[in-house]
């Protein structure tokens, strides 16, 4: 590493990365803990369609302020 670069690396979750991207376009958002919102309680996909993945991982939610959208759920399929 060069002397001008910091020695510490800040680890961020996907939710924090998304909040930083939203902040860059002047959208105020905060992260929420996993499994604390009502949105996360139900099924993510319908099981009646063939293209539907069986493995879905909940990554948490982002709460957006001053918008018509209240909460965005981040999921990982695969």
C-alpha positions in Angstrom: 0.0 0.0 0.0 1.1 3.6 -0.6 1.7 5.9 2.3 -1.3 8.1 1.2 -3.8 5.2 1.5 -5.5 4.4 4.8 -4.5 1.1 6.5 -8.1 0.4 7.8 -10.8 -1.2 5.7 -14.4 -0.5 6.7 -16.6 -3.6 6.2 -20.1 -2.7 5.1 -23.2 -4.9 4.6 -25.2 -4.7 1.3 -27.8 -2.6 3.1 -25.2 0.0 4.1 -23.8 0.0 0.6 -27.2 0.6 -0.9 -27.8 3.4 1.7 -24.6 5.1 0.6 -25.6 4.8 -3.1 -28.9 6.4 -2.3 -27.2 9.2 -0.3 -25.2 10.0 -3.4 -28.4 10.8 -5.2 -29.8 12.8 -2.2 -32.2 10.1 -1.0 -32.3 9.7 2.8 -32.3 6.0 3.8 -31.5 4.0 6.9 -30.8 0.3 7.4 -33.0 -1.9 9.6 -32.1 -5.1 11.5 -32.9 -8.4 9.8 -36.3 -9.9 10.7 -37.6 -6.7 12.4 -40.1 -5.6 9.7 -43.5 -7.0 8.8 -42.5 -7.2 5.2 -40.0 -10.0 6.0 -42.5 -12.3 7.5 -44.2 -13.7 4.4 -42.9 -15.8 1.5 -40.7 -14.1 -1.0 -41.8 -16.0 -4.1 -44.7 -18.1 -5.2 -43.8 -21.8 -5.3 -46.2 -22.5 -8.2 -43.9 -21.4 -11.0 -40.9 -23.4 -12.3 -38.5 -20.4 -12.6 -39.0 -19.6 -8.9 -35.8 -20.2 -6.9 -36.0 -22.4 -3.9 -33.2 -20.8 -1.9 -33.8 -17.2 -0.9 -31.8 -15.4 1.7 -33.2 -12.3 3.5 -30.5 -9.6 3.7 -32.7 -7.1 5.7 -34.6 -3.9 4.8 -33.8 -0.3 4.0 -36.2 2.4 5.3 -36.6 5.3 2.9 -37.6 8.7 4.3 -39.6 11.4 2.5 -40.8 9.2 -0.3 -43.8 7.2 -1.3 -41.8 4.0 -0.8 -41.5 3.1 2.9 -39.4 0.0 3.0 -37.2 -1.9 0.4 -36.4 -5.5 1.2 -33.0 -6.8 0.1 -33.1 -10.5 -0.8 -30.6 -12.9 -2.4 -31.7 -15.7 -4.6 -29.8 -18.7 -5.7 
